[in-house]
Amino acid sequence: MTRLEPGSPAPAFTLVDQDEREVSLDALRGQGVVLFFYPAAMTPGCTTEACDFRDSLAPLQAAGYTVLGVSRDDPATLREFRSRDSLPYDLLSDPDHRVHDAYGAWGEKMNYGKVVEGVIRSTFVIGPDGTIEHALYNVKATGHVARIRSLLGV
């Protein structure tokens, strides 16, 4: 499994969002991006994480960051999640986990004492120049948005 390190180029991607519009990393050059990978929309931990990003969006945006969530959910599920929890940022659909793989956010993990293959909850801060500034793997659903804000000084 590939792990990204600060200073390495962020893998390019184009995915569809909750409204089936294409979102590409290249189109976001010149601004910072906070890209978070989560296992499944509308599950308790992922809802907590997504709402933490929602509640921290204003200071992140003021500091020049666009927040994007990525999961394997289809656009209709992402639309429902976004609407249900008033999430003001785009959620991207990666059903074949191709982008998860490129970021090292897919692989073996422990789940209730068993080794399973799946989404490794991870968050990446990508600089305006397209390089990885922070790569956080195996983050907890609660508390890591505060850590991101602390790392970014926002």
MARVEXGU-668237 format. One record per residue (C-alpha): residue number from 1; residue in one letter; x, y negated, z negated. Coordinates in steps of 0.2 Angstrom, whole numbers, padded with zeros to 4 digits, always signed. Each point is the difference from the previous one (the first is absolute). Layout:
N
DRENNU/NUM/A/X/Y/Z $
...
This chain:
154
DRENNU/1/M/+0000/+0000/+0000 $
DRENNU/2/T/+0006/-0017/+0005 $
DRENNU/3/R/+0002/-0013/-0014 $
DRENNU/4/L/+0001/-0018/+0005 $
DRENNU/5/E/+0013/-0011/-0008 $
DRENNU/6/P/+0000/-0019/-0002 $
DRENNU/7/G/+0009/-0008/+0015 $
DRENNU/8/S/-0006/+0014/+0012 $
DRENNU/9/P/-0012/-0005/+0014 $
DRENNU/10/A/-0018/+0003/-0003 $
DRENNU/11/P/-0007/+0013/+0012 $
DRENNU/12/A/-0011/-0008/+0013 $
DRENNU/13/F/-0018/+0006/+0000 $
DRENNU/14/T/-0017/-0004/+0008 $
DRENNU/15/L/-0015/+0006/-0009 $
DRENNU/16/V/-0019/-0004/+0001 $
DRENNU/17/D/-0008/-0009/-0015 $
DRENNU/18/Q/-0017/+0002/-0008 $
DRENNU/19/D/-0008/-0009/+0015 $
DRENNU/20/E/+0010/+0011/+0013 $
DRENNU/21/R/+0011/-0015/+0005 $
DRENNU/22/E/+0018/+0004/+0003 $
DRENNU/23/V/+0013/-0007/-0013 $
DRENNU/24/S/+0018/+0001/+0004 $
DRENNU/25/L/+0015/-0004/-0011 $
DRENNU/26/D/+0008/-0009/+0015 $
DRENNU/27/A/-0014/-0013/+0000 $
DRENNU/28/L/+0003/-0004/-0018 $
DRENNU/29/R/+0019/-0005/+0003 $
DRENNU/30/G/+0004/-0016/-0009 $
DRENNU/31/Q/-0010/+0004/-0015 $
DRENNU/32/G/+0002/+0011/-0015 $
DRENNU/33/V/-0010/+0016/-0001 $
DRENNU/34/V/-0005/+0011/-0015 $
DRENNU/35/L/-0005/+0017/+0007 $
DRENNU/36/F/-0007/+0012/-0012 $
DRENNU/37/F/-0004/+0019/+0004 $
DRENNU/38/Y/-0014/+0007/-0011 $
DRENNU/39/P/-0007/+0018/+0000 $
DRENNU/40/A/-0019/-0003/+0003 $
DRENNU/41/A/-0013/-0014/+0001 $
DRENNU/42/M/-0012/-0002/-0014 $
DRENNU/43/T/+0009/+0012/-0012 $
DRENNU/44/P/+0002/-0007/-0018 $
DRENNU/45/G/+0019/-0003/+0001 $
DRENNU/46/C/+0000/-0006/+0018 $
DRENNU/47/T/-0015/-0012/-0005 $
DRENNU/48/T/+0010/-0007/-0015 $
DRENNU/49/E/+0016/-0003/+0011 $
DRENNU/50/A/-0010/-0008/+0014 $
DRENNU/51/C/-0009/-0011/-0012 $
DRENNU/52/D/+0016/-0005/-0008 $
DRENNU/53/F/+0007/-0005/+0017 $
DRENNU/54/R/-0017/-0010/+0003 $
DRENNU/55/D/+0002/-0009/-0017 $
DRENNU/56/S/+0018/-0005/+0004 $
DRENNU/57/L/-0003/-0004/+0018 $
DRENNU/58/A/+0000/-0019/-0002 $
DRENNU/59/P/+0017/-0002/-0008 $
DRENNU/60/L/+0007/+0013/+0013 $
DRENNU/61/Q/-0007/-0009/+0014 $
DRENNU/62/A/+0006/-0017/-0007 $
DRENNU/63/A/+0018/+0008/+0000 $
DRENNU/64/G/-0002/+0004/+0019 $
DRENNU/65/Y/-0005/+0019/-0002 $
DRENNU/66/T/-0013/+0009/+0010 $
DRENNU/67/V/-0007/+0015/-0010 $
DRENNU/68/L/-0005/+0016/+0010 $
DRENNU/69/G/-0006/+0017/-0007 $
DRENNU/70/V/+0003/+0016/+0010 $
DRENNU/71/S/-0009/+0017/-0003 $
DRENNU/72/R/-0006/+0015/+0011 $
DRENNU/73/D/-0018/-0006/-0002 $
DRENNU/74/D/-0010/-0004/+0016 $
DRENNU/75/P/-0005/-0018/+0004 $
DRENNU/76/A/-0018/+0003/-0005 $
DRENNU/77/T/+0006/+0006/-0018 $
DRENNU/78/L/+0012/-0015/-0001 $
DRENNU/79/R/-0014/-0012/+0005 $
DRENNU/80/E/-0011/+0007/-0014 $
DRENNU/81/F/+0015/-0001/-0013 $
DRENNU/82/R/+0004/-0018/+0005 $
DRENNU/83/S/-0018/-0005/-0001 $
DRENNU/84/R/-0004/+0009/-0016 $
DRENNU/85/D/+0015/-0007/-0010 $
DRENNU/86/S/+0001/-0017/+0009 $
DRENNU/87/L/+0017/+0003/+0007 $
DRENNU/88/P/+0006/-0015/+0009 $
DRENNU/89/Y/+0014/+0008/+0010 $
DRENNU/90/D/+0001/+0012/+0014 $
DRENNU/91/L/+0000/+0019/-0003 $
DRENNU/92/L/+0009/+0010/+0013 $
DRENNU/93/S/-0004/+0018/+0006 $
DRENNU/94/D/+0014/+0012/+0002 $
DRENNU/95/P/-0009/+0017/+0002 $
DRENNU/96/D/+0014/+0010/+0007 $
DRENNU/97/H/+0012/-0007/-0014 $
DRENNU/98/R/+0012/-0006/+0014 $
DRENNU/99/V/+0004/-0017/-0009 $
DRENNU/100/H/+0000/+0009/-0017 $
DRENNU/101/D/+0014/+0011/+0007 $
DRENNU/102/A/+0010/-0015/+0007 $
DRENNU/103/Y/-0001/-0008/-0017 $
DRENNU/104/G/+0004/+0016/-0011 $
DRENNU/105/A/-0018/-0002/-0007 $
DRENNU/106/W/-0005/+0018/+0004 $
DRENNU/107/G/+0008/+0016/-0007 $
DRENNU/108/E/+0000/+0012/-0014 $
DRENNU/109/K/-0006/-0006/-0017 $
DRENNU/110/M/-0006/+0007/-0017 $
DRENNU/111/N/-0019/+0000/-0002 $
DRENNU/112/Y/-0007/+0007/-0016 $
DRENNU/113/G/+0016/+0011/-0002 $
DRENNU/114/K/+0000/+0007/+0018 $
DRENNU/115/V/+0011/-0005/+0015 $
DRENNU/116/V/-0011/-0007/+0014 $
DRENNU/117/E/+0003/-0010/+0016 $
DRENNU/118/G/-0008/-0017/+0001 $
DRENNU/119/V/+0001/-0018/-0002 $
DRENNU/120/I/+0013/-0007/-0012 $
DRENNU/121/R/-0007/-0016/-0007 $
DRENNU/122/S/+0013/-0013/+0006 $
DRENNU/123/T/+0001/-0019/+0003 $
DRENNU/124/F/+0012/-0009/+0011 $
DRENNU/125/V/+0005/-0018/+0001 $
DRENNU/126/I/+0005/-0005/+0018 $
DRENNU/127/G/+0009/-0016/+0003 $
DRENNU/128/P/-0004/-0013/+0013 $
DRENNU/129/D/+0014/+0007/+0011 $
DRENNU/130/G/-0007/+0018/-0001 $
DRENNU/131/T/+0012/+0008/-0012 $
DRENNU/132/I/-0005/+0009/-0016 $
DRENNU/133/E/+0002/-0011/-0015 $
DRENNU/134/H/-0007/+0012/-0013 $
DRENNU/135/A/-0005/+0019/+0002 $
DRENNU/136/L/-0009/+0007/-0015 $
DRENNU/137/Y/-0004/+0018/+0000 $
DRENNU/138/N/-0012/+0011/-0011 $
DRENNU/139/V/-0007/-0016/-0008 $
DRENNU/140/K/-0015/+0001/-0012 $
DRENNU/141/A/-0016/-0007/+0005 $
DRENNU/142/T/-0001/-0011/-0015 $
DRENNU/143/G/+0013/-0013/-0004 $
DRENNU/144/H/+0011/+0000/+0016 $
DRENNU/145/V/-0008/-0015/+0008 $
DRENNU/146/A/+0006/-0010/-0015 $
DRENNU/147/R/+0017/+0008/+0003 $
DRENNU/148/I/-0001/-0006/+0018 $
DRENNU/149/R/-0004/-0018/-0005 $
DRENNU/150/S/+0014/+0000/-0012 $
DRENNU/151/L/+0012/+0006/+0013 $
DRENNU/152/L/-0006/-0013/+0012 $
DRENNU/153/G/-0001/-0014/-0014 $
DRENNU/154/V/-0018/-0004/+0004 $
